[in-house]
Amino acid sequence: MGDQDTVRVRLRAALCADDPWTALYVLNSDRPGGLAEAVEELYRSDADRAAFRPYLVRLLRGLGETGDEALLRLLAEPVFAADDRQDLLRAAVARELRLPADLLRTYGEQTRASGGSGARADGPPAPELVDAMGLSGDPSFAPGLGALLGIPATRGRAALALGRLGARDWTAPIAGRLSEVTGLEHTAFAVALELMGDAAAVPHLLRWLAESGEERVYDVHHALVRLTGRDPLLPERASGAAYAAAVRAAWADGRTERAPMAVRDLVAESGAWARFSVDGGAGRIRVAFDPPSPGSSWPRWDRSLTIDGKPLYRVGSFCDTCELGLTLLDWPDDAARWIAARMRGRLAGLDRLDAALLAEWSPVLGELETGHYRALLLDLPLERVTEPARSWWYRRAAARAEEDGDDSAYDGDRPEDHWPGVSHFQLTEPVPGGRVPFTYGAVLPSQPPEALDPATVARHAAAIAAGERPAAVVLGWIDDRYVEARHEERWLVGAVLDGHHRLAAYAAAGVPARVLLLARVGADGGTDGGLEGLAEVAAAYGCCRD
């Protein structure tokens, strides 16, 4: 039996397994050569397509470039029924493929003629076709998409498609319709303007901000910040009507130019705990929303930790019943240490915080995004973890599975399913708490661990052995979740800005690592338990509790 025959046999066995999804996941993880071709071959068979279509299409979505090539070949076939084409196009949209304009026009004509996807000859195009037009890069689709802005069934998708095309002729029409939409559609319109990147939307947004209801203020404020670069400081943890009033007041004078950065309210409440606020921060390191995924019903969902606009880790959504999981995306063009390196002269023997020190560091702190921060000086017991089974990202899921018993959704998860994609540092034990029983802790690198210089690690190890405590700088936050409305879970998450070699030396020596943690609190009008969690961490590990 040849290799390709073996792949076909394995594919059919997975499709016929008692749990096809798990069997296909395992097969895809192994990724034998010729798997995409075998999937394509089965899809071309009427009987196999009828029996296995959902599995085959989902598998093609997960096969990377070879799956994309198979999708494009299948989409070019005119023989498939409307439902088959619909699934293929949805998969292509999920993969964010740029499809030829002629293929999309043909798809639209065939769908209307066959009545597929619920289409009518006089009705709007199928949702997946609207998404694909926005991904096509072809401006000829813009007039047709613009005509859909007034149709409730498609207007949110059409606005996002125009934004992806960068069709700025439609900036004013999208902005002018903000008063006609609510909820997720309002968010879609605001995000479309952000994608457009057109300052012509700003006067419309300012007018609408003064008139809009409280529930729509966040979207307008977010769009104004993205389009103008001006990021005014709002009151800490303001929410509801107070948040809306603060946003309106911040933009009331119509000023849109960026103000000079200012670090305000510098207060050292103890040697291990201080607070400060950044107004007009550069935001070179920030957690920002990802561009919306085509086909998703949520215009704002996934977020990433970015450095100079380049995503470093996917952070996931704000959904407080979803599991927190970080995933390495790519390393920054230059390591994050260039920011904190300007603090390094005072990090060698840092043993307490004071307002004068924070004021000295103001130019560095101003590189962060606008917001309210706490600075904690901690001695964290950290270990370096290189195996997924040892990581808290997996061990917390295993603990939930044990707590829930045989019916748990996490039972049987593999350690690598929760791995962030890179070796990292973590607390040796969770931090005990009150309302939330304990806090997991993970500190992730901002440069490849394999790039560490052994000689530099050894130099720091010798200093630590001699009693010195050089500090690393970590940008972090507290993340609270109520996973599946069953498990209260709290994380202290951080990314190293400076001090990878120092942390490696501490972990190797088994000595608690001196860490200056800079944590933003009350982001986006939230009350996420951040202060409570930080206070518990400071109580447990503050280096100079006084």
N, C-alpha and C positions, 0 to 999 in steps of 0.2 A: 504493500500500500504506500503510495507516494505521500509527500508532506501535505499537499493540498487535499488529498482524500482524507488524511488524518484530521485536518482542520474541519472539514465538512462533518465528519463523524462526531467530533467533539462539540461542534456547534449544535447539531441535531440532539445530541444527548443532553446538552444544557437546556435547550428549548423544551424538551420532554421531561425534565426533572420535576420532582414534586414541588420544588421552589425555584421556578425558572429565573427569577430576578437575581437570587443569590448565586445560582450556578453561572449565569451570564456575567455577573460581577467578577467572579473568580476567573472565568475565561478571559475577560477583558484585562484583568490585572496581569495575567500571564502574557497576553497579547501575541499569540503566535503569528508568524508571517502568513499573509494571505487571508487573514480573518475578514477584512473589509470586502474582499472579492467574494468570499463564501457567503457573506450576508447579502450582498448584492444579487448573487445567483439565486438564493432562496426567494428574495423579494420578487424576482422576475417570474417565479413560478406561481401560477394562479392559486393552486391548492395551498402552498406554503405561505403565500402572502395572506390568504384568508385566515389561516390558522394562527400565524405568528406575527402579524403586522406590527402590533404595538411593541413587541420585543425587538423586532428587527430594526425599526426606526430608532428606538431609544439606543440600541447598541451602536448604530451608525453615528449617532450624536456623540458618543463617547470615544470614538476611535481616532480623533485628531484629524490630521491632514488626509490620511487614506480614506477615512470615513467621509470627509468633505468631498473628495473626488468622486466617490461612489454616489453621494447624494446628488451632485451636479449631473452625473450621467443619467441617473434615474429621473431627475426632474426634466431632462431634455426628451424623455420618451413620451410620445403623444398617446400611448395606448392605455395608460392607467385610468381607472375610474376616478371620479371627483374626490371621493374620500381618501383614496391612495395619494393623490396629488396634494390634498390638504395636509396630510400627515407629513409628507416629504417637505413641503414648504415650511410648515411649522418647525421642523427639525433644522432646516437651513436658516431660518430666522434665529432660532436659539443659538446656532453656531455663528451668527452675525456674518453670514456669507453675503458677498456682493454679487447678486445675480444679474445676468444680462437683461437689459430693458425689454428686448423682444420676447424673451422667455416669460417675463412677468405679464406682458400684454397678452400673450397667447394664453397664459394661465387664467387671466381674468375673463377672457372671452369664452374659454372652455367651461369655466365654472358657472358663468351665467347661463350658458346654453344648456348645461346638464342639470342646473338647479342645485349643484353641490354647495356645501357649506352654508346652506340656508339662503343662498343668493336668489334675488329676483332680477329679472331683466331690467327693471327700473329702480332697483335698490342699490345701496352702497356696496362697494367691494368687500370681500371677505376680510376679517381683521388681519389674518396672516399676510394677506396681499398688501395691505396698508403698511404694515411693519416692513415688509420686503422692499417696498418702494422707497421708504426712508433710508434703508441701508444701501440702496443701489448706487448712490452717488450721481444719479442722473437728474439734472434740474428740470427735465421735461415733465416729470411727474408732479412738480410743484403746483401748477394751476388746478389739477384734479384733486390733489390733497387739500388745497385751500378751499375748494368748494365743499369739502366735508366738514369744515369747522362749524357749520351751523346745524349739523345732523347729530343728535344726541348719541346715537349708537356708535359713532366713529370719531367724534370730534377730539377726544383726548388722544387717541392713537394718531390721528391726522396731525395734530399740533406737534407731537413728539417726532413724527416722521419729517415734518418740515424743519424742525430744529436740527435733526441729524443731517438733513441735506444742506443746512446753512442757508436756507432760502430767505434772505433778509427782506425781500419784498413783502413777506408775510409777517414781519415783526409787529407792525402796527395793528393789523387785523387780529392777531393772536392777543396782543396786549389789550386791545379794545374790547375783547369779549370776556375778559376776566370777571366782569360783573355778572355774566350769564351762567357761570359754572360754579359748582361747589364741590366739596369733598375731594376725592381723588382726581376728578377732572380739573379742578382748580389747581391742584398740585401739578398735574400734567402740563397745563398751560404755562405755569411759572417755570417748570423745569425746561420746557421747550424754549423759552426765552433765554434761559441760561445756556442751553446748547447753542443757540443762535449766536450768542456773544455780541449782540448788537446794542450799542449804547442808546440807540433810538428808542428802546423800550423804557428807558429810565423815567422820562417825564410821565408816561402813562402809569408806571408803577407808583410814582410818588402821589399822583392824583388818586389812584385807587386805594393806596394805603390810608389816606385820610377818610375814605368813605367805607372801606370794607369792614365786615364784621370781625369780631374778635378771633373767630376760628380760622380766618384766612390770613391773618397778619404774618404768621411765621413764614408762609410761602413767599409773600411779597418782600419781607425783610431779607430772606435768604437770597432771592434773586437780585435785590439791590446790592447786597454785599458782593456777590459774584460779578456783577456787571460793572460796578464802579471801583471795586478794590477798597472802598471805605468800609471799615468794620468797627462801628462805634461800640463802646463798652456799655452793656446793659446792667441793671441791678442784679446782684447775685441771687440766683434761684427764684427770680420772679416768675410767676405763672399766671395763667388766666387773664383776667382784666388788667392786672398790674403789669404783666408782660406786654400786652397789647398797647397800653398807655405809654410804657417806656419806649417801645419801638417807634410809635408815632412821634413822641417828643424828640427822639434822636434824629429823625429825618424832617422835622417840622420846618426847619429853615431852608430846606431845599438844597443844602450843601452836599455835594457829591465827591468833592476832591478828598484825597486821603490826607488826614491830619498827621502831624509828626507823632511818632510813637512816644508813649509815656508809660512808665511803670509807676503805679500809684499805690497808696495805702500799704506801705511797707511796715509790717509790724512783726517783731519776733516775740511770740507769746511765751516761749521757753527756749532753751538751748537746742531743743530737738524739733521745734514746731514754729513755723512762721507763715505769714500770709502776705500775698501781694496781688495786684491786679495789673493786667496788661491792656492798655487802651491803644487801638490802632496797631496791633501787633502785625509783624511781617507774615506770620503764618507759614514760615518755611518748613516747619514740622507741624503737622496737624492731622486730625482725623476728619476726613471729608467724605461726602457721599460719592459713590461711584456713579458714572453715567447709567441711566436706567437700562435694564436688560430688555431688549426688544421682545415683545410678547408678554411681558410681565404686567400684571394689573396694578403693581405698586411703582409709581414713578420715582419714589425715594425708598430705597430698601437697603442694599448692601453699602457698607462703608469701608474705607481703607485708611490705614496710617500711611501718610505720604511724606516724602522729603523732597522739597523743591518741586512739588507737583507730581513726583513719580511714586506710584504705589509701592510700598514695602511689604505690608501685611494686609490681607483682607481681614477685617474685623467682624463683618457680618452686620446684622440688622439691629434696630432698636427693640425689636419684638421681645418683650420681657418674659414670654413663655417659651422662647426658642433657646436652644443651647448656645452658649458662647464658644466660639472656636476661631482661633487665628490661623491663617494660612500664609506662608511665605509666597510672595508674588515675584519679586525681583529685588536685587540689591541696588541701592542708589548709585548714581554715577560717581559720587564722591561720598565717603562715609560720613555719618552724622557727626562724627567727632569734631569736624571743623567748627561747629558752633560752640561746643563746650570747651574746646581747647583753650579758648580765651579765659576760662575760669581756672585752668590747670595750676597756675601758680599758687592758688590758695587751697587747692584740693589735697596737697601732699600731707598736710597735718590738720585737716579740718576736724575740729572736735565740738563745735557748737555754732549755732546760727545767731546772727544779730542783724539789725536793720541796716547798719553801715555796710556790712558785707553784701547784702542784697542790693543796696544802692550802687555799690561798686560793680555788681554784675548786671546792672540794668541794660546795657547794650546787648548782652547775650539773652537775657530774659525777653527782650523785645522781639527776638526772632520767633518767639512762639506766637500762637494765634491769640487774638483778643479773648479775654476771659478772666475769671477769678481763680487763683491758684493757692495751693498750700505747698510749702516746702517742708519736707521731713528729713531729718538726719537720722539714719537708721543703721543698726548693726544687724544685717539680715543673715540668718543661717542658710546659705545657699549651697546647692549641689549642682554639678553639671550633669545633665541627663542626655544620653545619646541613644537610648533604646525606647521605642514607643511604649512598651509595656511598663516602663518605670515612670513615665510621665504622668503628672496629675491630669493632663487632658484626657487620658484614657482611664486612669484609676478612679476618677470621679464618676465616669460612666459605668464602670464595673460596680462601684458601690451602689449606684442607683439600681442597677439590675438585680443585685443581691437583695436590696431592700424591697423591690417590687415583686420578686419571685418569678415564677416561670412565665408569667404573662407580660413581663417587661418588654418595652420596645427596644431596650438596649441589650437584652440578653443575646449573646452571640456576636456582638460587635468585635471587630478586630482592632488591636491596638493602633495599627497604622491608619485606621479610619479616622482617628482623632488627632493624629500627629500633626504639628504645625509645619512640618517639612524641613526642620533644621534643629540641630542640637542647641540646647538653651540651658539657662539656669532656672532653678525652681527652689522654693522653700522646702526644707527637709521635712517639715510637718506643717499642716494647715494652721492658721492663726485661730485660736479659740475666740468665739464671739458671744453675743447675747441674743439679739433678735434672730440673726442668722447664725446657726451653730458654729460655723467656722468659715475661714476665708482661705481659698487656695491662692497660691502665688506663683507667677511665672515671669521671668525677665528674659526677653528675647533679644538677640543680637541685631545690630544694624550694619554689620559687615560679616563676610563669610568666616565662620570659626576656623576653617583651615588656613586662613590668611594670618592667623596669630603668629607672632615671632617667638619661638621658644626661649630665646635669650632674654627678651623683654619680660616674659612671664617669670623666668628664673630670677631676674633682678628684683621684681616686685615680691616674689616669694621670700627672698633673702631679707628684704626690708620688713616684711610682715613678721618673719621669724625673730627679727631684732626688736619687735614691739611697735613698729610704725603702723599706721592705719590710713593709707592713702584712700581717698574717696573716689568712687565712680559716680557718674551723673546719669540718672534714669528718668525719662519722661513716662509717667504712668497715670493710671486712673483706677477707680473702684467700679466694678461692673456687678450689678445685682440682677439676678434672674429668678423666676419662679417656673422652672422648667416643666413644661406640659401641665402647669398648674398643680404640680405635685411635689416638686423638690425645690426648696429655697436654696439658692446657690450664690455665693459671692466670690469674686475674683479680685485680687490685686494683680494688675497686668502692667508691664512696663517694657519699654524699648531702650536699650543702652544708647546714650548720646556720646558718652566718653568713658573709657575705663574697661574695655573688653579684656585687656591683659591683666588688669588688677583683679577683676572678678574671677578670671581663670586661676590666678594665683591663690586667692582666698579659698575657692572651692577645693583646689588640690590640697591645701593645707588643713582644711576642715576648720578654718577660723571664720567667724561671722564677718561678712563683708560690709565695710563702711560704704553706705549708699546715700547720696543726696537725691531724694525723690521729689520731682516737680510734678504735681498732680492738679489737673484742672477739675473744678467742681461746678455743679449747677449748670452744666452746658445746656444751651438751647431751651432755657426755661424749665429744666427738669429738676426734680427733687429725688435723685436716684439713690439715696443712702450713701453717697460718696463720703460725706463728712463723718458719718457714723463708722464706716469701714476704716477710713484713714485713722480715726481716733483709736480704734482697736489695734491697728498695726503699730501706731506710735506708742501705745501703752505697753505692748509686748516687746518692741524692739528699738524704741527710741534710745539713742546712744548716750544721752545725758538727761535723764528724766529728773526734772527738778520742779 
